[in-house]
């Protein structure tokens, strides 16, 4: 965590299986979005570098980071800034965006959709 007195400025955490020595997943990375952009970037980067150096042995491949975001994140300015802020900090460490996936969720209160066809994609054939 990055703190200013009692104020939480940023936090990050990794996850691993019970008894695991090295984290398997970069679980969350939050920065106070009320801070100015330059402060968010600096605090996020400093926290990431300090925590990474403390948790991982030198030369260890770092785990991937995943974040669930609203489906319209790129059309909503506040949501877009949250995603771009974290991405900007991580890219400054050499990370690169791997993929963006849709997250579909069915709930018992809504019927399953009717069949509308199927699609498959093949690459390299």
C-alpha positions as CSV (number, residue, x, y, z in Angstrom):
1,X,0.0,0.0,0.0
2,X,1.0,3.6,-0.6
3,X,-0.1,5.9,2.2
4,X,0.0,9.6,3.0
5,X,-0.5,9.5,6.7
6,X,-3.8,7.6,7.1
7,X,-4.9,8.2,3.5
8,X,-4.7,5.3,1.1
9,X,-3.2,6.5,-2.2
10,X,-2.7,3.1,-3.9
11,X,-2.7,-0.6,-3.3
12,X,-1.7,-3.7,-5.2
13,X,-1.7,-7.4,-4.4
14,X,-0.7,-10.7,-5.9
15,X,-2.4,-14.0,-5.4
16,X,-0.9,-17.5,-5.1
17,X,-2.1,-20.9,-4.0
18,X,-1.7,-21.8,-0.3
19,X,1.9,-22.6,0.4
20,X,3.0,-20.9,-2.8
21,X,6.4,-19.2,-2.7
22,X,5.9,-17.0,-5.8
23,X,2.6,-15.3,-6.7
24,X,0.7,-16.7,-9.7
25,X,-1.6,-13.8,-10.5
26,X,-1.4,-10.0,-10.2
27,X,-4.7,-9.6,-8.5
28,X,-5.5,-5.9,-8.1
29,X,-3.9,-2.5,-8.7
30,X,-5.9,0.5,-7.4
31,X,-4.8,4.1,-7.4
32,X,-6.8,7.0,-5.8
33,X,-8.4,8.5,-8.9
34,X,-9.0,11.9,-7.3
35,X,-5.2,12.5,-7.5
36,X,-3.9,14.5,-10.4
37,X,-2.7,12.3,-13.3
38,X,1.0,12.9,-12.8
39,X,0.7,12.0,-9.1
40,X,-1.3,8.9,-9.9
41,X,1.3,7.8,-12.4
42,X,4.2,8.5,-10.0
43,X,2.6,6.8,-7.0
44,X,1.5,3.8,-8.9
45,X,4.9,3.3,-10.6
46,X,6.8,3.7,-7.3
47,X,4.5,1.3,-5.5
48,X,4.7,-1.3,-8.3
49,X,8.5,-1.1,-8.5
50,X,9.0,-1.2,-4.7
51,X,6.5,-4.1,-4.1
52,X,7.8,-6.1,-7.1
53,X,11.4,-5.8,-5.9
54,X,10.3,-6.9,-2.4
55,X,8.1,-9.9,-3.5
56,X,9.9,-11.4,-6.5
57,X,13.4,-12.7,-6.7
58,X,15.5,-11.0,-9.4
59,X,14.9,-12.4,-12.9
60,X,11.5,-13.9,-12.0
61,X,8.9,-13.7,-14.8
62,X,6.1,-11.5,-13.4
63,X,2.5,-12.9,-13.5
64,X,-0.2,-11.4,-15.8
65,X,-2.6,-8.7,-14.6
66,X,-6.3,-8.9,-15.3
67,X,-8.9,-6.4,-14.5
68,X,-12.7,-6.6,-15.0
69,X,-13.9,-3.3,-16.5
70,X,-17.3,-2.0,-17.6
71,X,-18.2,-3.1,-21.1
72,X,-18.4,0.6,-22.2
73,X,-15.2,1.6,-20.4
74,X,-13.8,3.3,-23.5
75,X,-16.9,5.4,-24.0
76,X,-17.2,6.7,-20.4
77,X,-14.6,9.3,-19.5
78,X,-14.2,8.3,-15.8
79,X,-14.0,4.5,-16.5
80,X,-11.6,5.1,-19.4
81,X,-9.3,7.1,-17.2
82,X,-9.2,4.3,-14.6
83,X,-8.3,1.7,-17.2
84,X,-5.8,4.0,-19.1
85,X,-4.2,5.1,-15.8
86,X,-3.3,1.5,-14.7
87,X,-2.3,0.6,-18.2
88,X,-0.1,3.6,-18.5
89,X,1.7,2.8,-15.3
90,X,2.2,-0.9,-16.2
91,X,3.4,-0.1,-19.7
92,X,6.0,2.2,-18.3
93,X,7.5,-0.9,-16.7
94,X,7.6,-2.8,-20.0
95,X,4.2,-4.5,-19.8
96,X,2.1,-4.7,-22.9
97,X,-1.7,-5.1,-23.3
98,X,-2.3,-8.7,-24.2
99,X,-6.0,-9.0,-24.9
100,X,-9.4,-7.5,-24.1
101,X,-12.2,-10.1,-23.7
102,X,-15.9,-9.8,-23.2
103,X,-17.2,-11.1,-20.0
104,X,-20.6,-12.7,-20.4
105,X,-22.8,-13.4,-17.4
106,X,-26.1,-15.2,-17.2
107,X,-28.4,-14.8,-14.3
108,X,-31.4,-17.0,-13.3
109,X,-33.7,-14.0,-13.6
110,X,-33.1,-13.7,-17.4
111,X,-33.8,-16.5,-19.9
112,X,-30.9,-17.7,-22.0
113,X,-30.8,-16.1,-25.5
114,X,-32.1,-17.9,-28.5
115,X,-29.7,-19.4,-31.0
116,X,-28.4,-16.9,-33.5
117,X,-25.8,-19.0,-35.2
118,X,-22.2,-20.0,-34.4
119,X,-18.9,-18.6,-35.5
120,X,-15.4,-20.1,-35.4
121,X,-12.1,-18.6,-36.2
122,X,-9.0,-20.3,-37.3
123,X,-5.6,-18.8,-37.7
124,X,-2.6,-20.2,-39.6
125,X,-4.4,-22.8,-41.7
